[in-house]
C-alpha cells in the first residue's frame, strides 16, 4: 500500500515506513537494555547511539509517516535481550536489515530531503554494525572466551614481531 502527500506528490510504501519506525523504536529499547548488560567500557557506545541518533531519527520517521498516512504509527511490543552477547548478535542482524530497508526507501523516494534522510540512516546503520562487531570481538578478546567457542585459539595468536 502506498500513500501520497500533496506537498511533494511523494509516493512511499506505508508498510516500509512503518517497518522503519518500528525498527528505530526496537533499536532504542534493545540499545537501552544492552547498555545495562554491557561491560562498563562498552556502555558509552550504546548511550551515544540511542540518545543522540536513534531518538532523533525516530522523531523524523514518525513525522514522515504522519505526513504520508495522516495517522501516527503503531508501536509493537519489543522483546529485549536477556544476555549481552546474544543481544549483540541479534542487534547486528537488525541493523543490517534496517540498512536494507532504508536503502529501499531511499530508492523509492523522489523528495531529496527524504532521500538524504534515508541515506544518512542507512550509513548510520552500517557504522553501527561495524561498532557492534568491534564490541563483540573486543568482549571475547578481553574475556578470553573465543578459544573455548570453537575458534581454536585464533584470537590469541599474535603477529610476528
C-alpha positions as CSV (number, residue, x, y, z in Angstrom):
1,X,0.0,0.0,0.0
2,X,1.4,3.4,-1.0
3,X,0.4,6.8,0.4
4,X,0.9,10.2,-1.1
5,X,1.5,13.6,0.3
6,X,0.0,16.5,-1.5
7,X,3.1,18.7,-0.7
8,X,5.7,16.8,-2.7
9,X,3.5,14.4,-4.6
10,X,5.7,11.7,-3.0
11,X,4.8,8.0,-3.0
12,X,6.3,5.8,-0.3
13,X,5.2,2.4,0.8
14,X,3.5,2.8,4.1
15,X,4.5,-0.7,5.2
16,X,8.2,0.1,4.7
17,X,7.8,3.4,6.6
18,X,6.1,1.5,9.5
19,X,8.9,-1.0,9.5
20,X,11.5,1.7,9.7
21,X,9.6,3.4,12.6
22,X,9.2,0.2,14.5
23,X,12.8,-0.7,13.8
24,X,14.0,2.5,15.4
25,X,11.7,2.0,18.3
26,X,13.0,-1.5,18.8
27,X,16.6,-0.3,18.5
28,X,16.1,2.2,21.2
29,X,14.6,-0.3,23.6
30,X,17.2,-3.0,22.8
31,X,20.0,-0.5,23.0
32,X,19.0,0.6,26.4
33,X,18.9,-3.0,27.6
34,X,22.3,-3.8,26.0
35,X,23.7,-0.7,27.8
36,X,22.6,-2.2,31.1
37,X,24.1,-5.6,30.2
38,X,27.3,-4.3,28.7
39,X,30.7,-4.1,30.4
40,X,31.4,-0.6,31.7
41,X,33.8,0.3,28.9
42,X,31.1,-0.6,26.3
43,X,28.2,1.4,27.7
44,X,29.2,4.7,26.3
45,X,28.6,3.5,22.7
46,X,25.1,2.5,23.4
47,X,24.2,5.7,25.2
48,X,25.6,7.8,22.4
49,X,23.8,6.0,19.6
50,X,20.5,5.6,21.5
51,X,20.2,9.1,22.9
52,X,21.7,11.1,20.1
53,X,21.0,9.3,16.9
54,X,18.1,6.9,17.3
55,X,15.7,9.2,19.1
56,X,16.1,11.9,16.6
57,X,15.6,9.6,13.7
58,X,12.5,8.1,15.3
59,X,11.0,11.5,15.6
60,X,11.9,12.3,11.9
61,X,10.5,9.0,10.7
62,X,7.3,9.4,12.8
63,X,6.8,12.9,11.2
64,X,7.3,11.5,7.7
65,X,4.9,8.6,8.4
66,X,2.3,11.0,9.7
67,X,2.7,13.3,6.6
68,X,2.3,10.3,4.3
69,X,-0.5,8.5,6.0
70,X,-2.4,11.0,8.1
71,X,-2.1,8.9,11.2
72,X,0.6,8.1,13.7
73,X,2.5,4.7,13.6
74,X,1.6,1.9,15.8
75,X,4.3,0.5,18.0
76,X,4.5,-3.2,18.7
77,X,5.8,-4.7,21.9
78,X,9.6,-5.3,21.9
79,X,11.4,-8.2,23.5
80,X,14.7,-7.0,24.8
81,X,17.9,-9.1,25.0
82,X,18.5,-11.3,28.1
83,X,22.2,-11.7,27.5
84,X,24.9,-9.3,26.2
85,X,26.5,-11.5,23.6
86,X,23.3,-12.9,22.1
87,X,21.9,-9.3,22.1
88,X,24.9,-8.0,20.2
89,X,24.5,-10.7,17.5
90,X,20.8,-10.0,17.2
91,X,21.4,-6.3,17.0
92,X,23.9,-6.7,14.2
93,X,21.2,-8.6,12.2
94,X,18.6,-6.0,13.0
95,X,20.9,-3.1,11.9
96,X,21.7,-4.8,8.6
97,X,18.0,-5.4,7.9
98,X,17.3,-1.7,8.8
99,X,20.1,-0.6,6.4
100,X,18.5,-2.6,3.6
101,X,15.1,-1.1,4.4
102,X,16.5,2.4,4.3
103,X,18.1,1.7,1.0
104,X,14.8,0.6,-0.4
105,X,13.1,3.7,0.9
106,X,15.8,5.9,-0.4
107,X,15.5,4.5,-3.9
108,X,11.7,4.8,-3.8
109,X,11.6,8.4,-2.6
110,X,11.7,11.3,-5.0
111,X,11.9,14.1,-2.4
112,X,15.6,15.0,-2.0
113,X,15.1,15.6,1.8
114,X,13.7,12.1,2.3
115,X,16.4,10.6,0.1
116,X,19.0,12.4,2.2
117,X,17.4,11.2,5.5
118,X,17.3,7.6,4.3
119,X,20.9,7.8,3.0
120,X,22.1,9.1,6.4
121,X,20.0,6.4,8.2
122,X,21.5,3.7,6.0
123,X,25.1,4.9,6.6
124,X,24.4,5.2,10.3
125,X,23.2,1.6,10.5
126,X,26.3,0.4,8.7
127,X,28.6,2.3,11.0
128,X,26.6,0.9,13.9
129,X,27.1,-2.7,12.6
130,X,30.9,-2.0,12.5
131,X,30.8,-0.8,16.0
132,X,28.8,-3.7,17.2
133,X,31.2,-6.2,15.6
134,X,34.1,-4.4,17.3
135,X,32.3,-4.6,20.7
136,X,31.6,-8.3,20.0
137,X,35.2,-9.2,19.2
138,X,36.5,-6.9,21.9
139,X,34.3,-8.6,24.5
140,X,35.7,-12.1,23.7
141,X,39.3,-10.9,23.4
142,X,39.2,-9.2,26.8
143,X,37.5,-12.1,28.4
144,X,39.5,-14.8,26.7
145,X,36.3,-16.6,25.7
146,X,36.9,-17.1,22.0
147,X,39.2,-20.1,22.3
148,X,36.5,-22.0,24.1
149,X,33.9,-21.3,21.5
150,X,35.3,-23.3,18.6
151,X,37.7,-20.8,17.2
152,X,40.8,-22.9,18.0
153,X,42.6,-20.0,19.6
154,X,42.6,-17.7,16.6
155,X,42.0,-14.7,18.9
156,X,45.1,-15.5,20.9
157,X,47.6,-15.6,18.0
158,X,49.8,-12.5,17.5
159,X,51.6,-11.3,14.5
160,X,55.4,-12.0,14.5
161,X,57.5,-9.0,15.6
